[in-house]
Amino acid sequence: MQTEGDSDLFVQRVSWNPGVPACSGLTPSSGWHMHPGPSFINVTEGSVTVYRGDDPACTPHVFTAGTANNSFMEIAGVVHIVRNETDAPAKTIAVQLIPKGADRRQDAPDPGNCHFPSP
């Protein structure tokens, strides 16, 4: 991957607690956010579900450890949310490449296509 100018590289492990019944509205999530550079995520335990703010259908994209569908990329500047919608723990490892000195994560308002509670 080629970048313009200096970059910072972050590696982050995230543990996602099991969700709770959907009727409670308390499922653990990342909240709506974006990154100033690409993020490469590998699910190492359990499953997470990703929704994109630019998808009017609010399509769930499920990624599960130990399967062919265990990793995904978050595109720079695209608002998204990651949720654990299961009753089991989930873990991910994210590798993020961002412009030097930039904030790694930028919170974003609910884009209006999917309505989830704040984490």
C-alpha positions, 0 to 999 in steps of 0.5 A, spaced: 500 500 500 502 506 498 501 513 502 502 520 500 506 523 506 508 520 513 503 515 516 501 512 523 500 505 523 496 502 529 494 495 531 488 494 536 485 488 539 477 489 541 473 485 545 466 485 544 461 483 550 456 478 548 449 482 546 443 482 550 436 481 547 434 485 541 428 488 545 433 491 550 436 496 545 443 495 549 447 490 544 454 492 545 457 496 539 462 501 536 457 507 535 457 510 528 464 512 526 469 513 521 477 513 520 481 517 516 485 511 513 483 504 511 482 499 517 483 492 516 480 487 521 480 480 522 475 477 527 479 472 531 473 469 536 466 469 535 462 474 530 461 481 529 456 485 524 458 491 520 453 496 517 455 502 513 452 509 513 452 509 505 447 503 505 440 505 505 438 498 506 442 497 512 444 491 510 448 487 515 455 484 513 457 478 518 464 476 519 465 470 523 472 467 526 474 461 523 470 461 516 472 464 509 468 470 511 473 472 517 475 479 515 473 486 512 476 492 510 473 499 513 474 504 507 477 511 509 472 516 510 466 511 510 461 512 516 460 505 519 458 501 525 460 494 528 456 490 533 456 484 536 449 481 535 450 474 538 450 471 545 457 470 545 464 474 546 467 476 539 474 479 538 477 483 533 484 485 531 484 491 527 490 494 523 489 502 521 494 506 517 492 513 517 495 520 516 501 522 521 498 525 527 491 524 525 485 522 530 485 514 529 477 515 530 472 520 528 465 519 531 459 520 527 452 522 527 447 516 526 446 517 518 439 515 518 439 509 515 440 504 521 437 506 528 442 503 533 442 505 540 449 509 542 454 504 546 
